[in-house]
């Protein structure tokens, strides 16, 4: 039986993959689509290919269509995540998947050196949701944010040409992803609760005397607003650090990254400003406001970034260690050991000296 030949993009035409990926991003994330237009063509195409995979994984895991209302059905969530992992590995191995978004990942991975470990870090975040996981500590929360957004930031940095050994810039890319996710969590507290999820650490809820599962009750709105403020403050710390890394990018890449940072940062700051009314209506950024954030980013891209008062407590290295320690142990290798130089089980008999 012949093996299927390895082909980037599962054998699909690259232009077709890019076109479908572009449609996906325009439907799924207007904020990311606006910022990505500032990239040069090659980087923009590759960013869209990566986004298409992220979006499709999210939809499969949650039963959504481009981030719409959660429609979790009776199918096993763990099985859905396992399907995501299998298709992802197949795409990275250069094999066709019959899923355009996964073939898109295979294409961009081959072009930018994205690895299985990078992709698995992202898929592990979906696995946490599938296991009905809840964060107990702030560290748990940040590890989740690393999986679902920080790891994506690292992959996006590689798409923008950051060297795999430029760990400091990759750390800053992770910071930007963490900031995005923290702002998203603050904005989506009501929607997550409606879907039976809560990403606020249990220790935070206990500190504010909020019983588990009761945080959306009217009597706890003031305390909830305080926790949302804490999320946004934490996001701003990572956002400030991320700007240091953005300064090392080429101008158009820097402009795009700072635009996205301004747009997502504005979402968090609006949640904080609304206080107890933050979840009466979903916070969003208008097209005119996006244009303003992009214009401000142009000016910011021309200047040296301000040095943060303090670097973030939660680093990419620390979060990766937490993720690896929490993962199941690796299987024992079953390959035979080489026998060169190995002492035999039964020593040879010592020859007798002739009498």
VENJO-V487324 format. One line per field, one symbol per residue. phi: phi as a letter, one per 20 degrees, with the letter a starting at -180 (. if undefined). Layout:
phi->???
This chain:
phi->.eefffbfmmnffgffffffffffffeebffffffffeffgffffffffffgfgffgffffdmdclmfffcfeefffffffffgffffffffemdfdmcgfffffgffffedmfdfffffgfffffffffelfcfecfffgffffffebfffgffffffenfffeeffffffffgffffgfffffffegfffffencbdfggffffgeldfgmdfefgfdfffffffffffffffffffffffffffeefgfffffffffffffffffffgfffmfefdfbffbdffffgfffffffgfffedffffffbfffeegfffffffffefffffffdffffdfmefffdfffffffff
